[in-house]
């Protein structure tokens, strides 16, 4: 089975930076795309950034110019570099992977979530 493990969350002051990491482990699969989503208590999960296996990126308007998504394909890892953090960025951040098994089955997998808290 495929597992996604997230790390890098924490508490920072407004204007600070964090880098989130999400590593996919398992066997006999390939990754079509990976992304980051965030969710505050009582609110719906929303897209932050995505990146395809071909390197095409997409960002939410609220993070453009501040966040950068990237991958290390050899490590099956996606990163989210978060700069100029604002209190409204405070959320639980979830990694997502669009995965294809070698047998052709395609599915979406979620990480466990990591807390990002930005103080004012």
N, C-alpha and C positions, 0 to 999 in steps of 0.2 A: 504494500500500500504506500501511497504518497503522503508525506507529512510536510507541513509548512511550519517553521519555527521562526518567530519574530524576536528581535532584540533592538535595543537602542533608545527606548523611551525613557522619560524621566521628567524632572522638574527644572525649568529654566525661567529666567527673567525675560520680559518683553525685549525684543531686539536680539536675543540670543539665537543659537543654532543647535540643532540635533541632527544626527543621521540614523535613520532606521534601516535595519537589515531584515531580510526574509529569505531563508534558505529552504529549498525544496529537496527532500531526500526520498529515496526509493530506488526502484529499478524498472527498466523496460518502459520508459515514458519519455516524451518530449514535451516541451512547453511552447505553446502557441503565443501566449501573452501573459504578462503579469501586471498587477496594479495594486494601488493603495486606496483604501476607503476609510472613512472615519464616521464615528457615531457618538453623539452625546446622549446622556440619559434622557429618555423620553422623546428622542428625535429619531428620524429615519436615517439609515446609513446612506452616505453620499460619496460619490466618486471624488477622489483627490487627483490621481494621476494614473495613467496606464502606459505601457510600452509593449509593442509587439516584438516577435522574434526577429523581425526585420529592422527594428530600431525606431519605428514610428511612435511618437509620443503624443499624448493628449493630457491636458491639464484643466482642472476647474478654474474658472475665471478668478476666484478668490485667492489662488495660490500662484498664478502666473507671475514670473519674474522673481519669485521668492523660493520656490521649491524646484528641485530637479530630480527626475527619476532616471535611473540607470541600471544596467544589469552587468553581471559577470557570468557569461554563459557557461564557461568552464566549471563554475561552482554552482550553477543553477540558483543564483542569488540575485535578488532585486534590492536596490537601495532607494531611499528617499532622503535626499539632502534638504534639510529645512532651515532656511536662513530668514532673518528678520522676523522672527516669530512674534505673533500677536496673541493676546489673551483669547480671542475668538478661535484660535487654532486648537484650544484645549479640547481634547476628545480622546476616545479610544481609537487607535488606528489598526486597521485590519489589512493584512496582505491577502491577495487573491491570485490564483494561478489558473489559467485555462490550459488544461492538460490533455494530451492524447496518449493513450497507451499504445504500445506497438501492435496490439490486436485491433486497433481502429476505434476503440471506445474513447469518447471525448467527454470530459466533465470539468466542472469547476470545483476548486478546493480552496478553503479558507484557513488562514492562520488563526492563532488563539487570541490575538489582540494584544496591543501594548499601549500603555497609558502615556499620553503626552499632556503635561500641564504647564501652562505659560502664565506666570504671575505678572501683575501690573506694577 
